[in-house]
């Protein structure tokens, strides 16, 4: 069994009334509980100063075992400076922060099997501390920009932003304590025997739908194997939250005209022998988002109006 370890950081108590956040600590705690429930060795940390963030990330990086699944989650303020993504501590002066690109490089030096980077940050400008703008107003120092710059990584890297590059994300609302991204990620993160790429895509779909296209999550992946965070060899019941039961007739007509071939595939899927992407019509053949009779489907397909000439 793969060794799974995660570092989760949530910062709420930024200096300045407009800078403080409400959901990041709760996001971190709920994500920690979910990852622990599927066998992760978790290291949660909340409301960290800049030196504390450096220390805890260095300790976590040093602890990564070769061949492990390593997950890093951050919820708080984030910004970019000259193309570098900074994850801001609660005492940030606006020009210092944890460099996400450097952290990713350090983690890869430990040779894990895969690195999953989840950044639920980049709150709106009104929440960014006044000190973040001070450099631009009174001197010629480089200025922080809202949003994160698009990131890539070495092979076996999966990066998920809660919003598109160079844009901001929505915070928590009165009807839910989590941020909109973490709220939907929590619905899927513990799903057994489903590739993490698929889970992140479903999360992104829900965020886009729930925000009415105001928040479009960014996903980068160059992991060429199927990675399941929760591998369960006996998925005897529906593995997808709120999913209708498996419809064999639909699969028979779509993918397996030879019924005996379908039965053999089903038995192998139940034992987890096949990689999860073969289960497209089996595990993900749900009807949460039917093509017909769903008003938001057309909005998702045609979310932007064509220019008028």
Buried (B, 14 or more C-beta within 10 A) or exposed (E): EBBBBBBBBBBBBBEEEEBBBBBBBBBBBBBBEBBEEBBBEBBBBBBBEBEBBBEBBEEBBEBBBEEBBBBBBBBBBBBBBEEBBBBBBBBBBBBBBBBBBEBBEBBBEBEBBBBBBBBBBBBEEEBBBEBBBBBBEEEEEEBBBBBBBBBEBEEBBBBBBBBBBBBBBBBBBEEBBBBBBBBBBBBBBBBBBBBBBBBBBBBBBBBBBBBEBBBBBBEBBEBEEBBBBBBEEEBEEEBBEEBEEBBBEEBBEEBBEEEEEBEEBBEEBBEBEBBBEBBEBBBBBBEBEEEEEBEBBEEEEEEEEEEEE
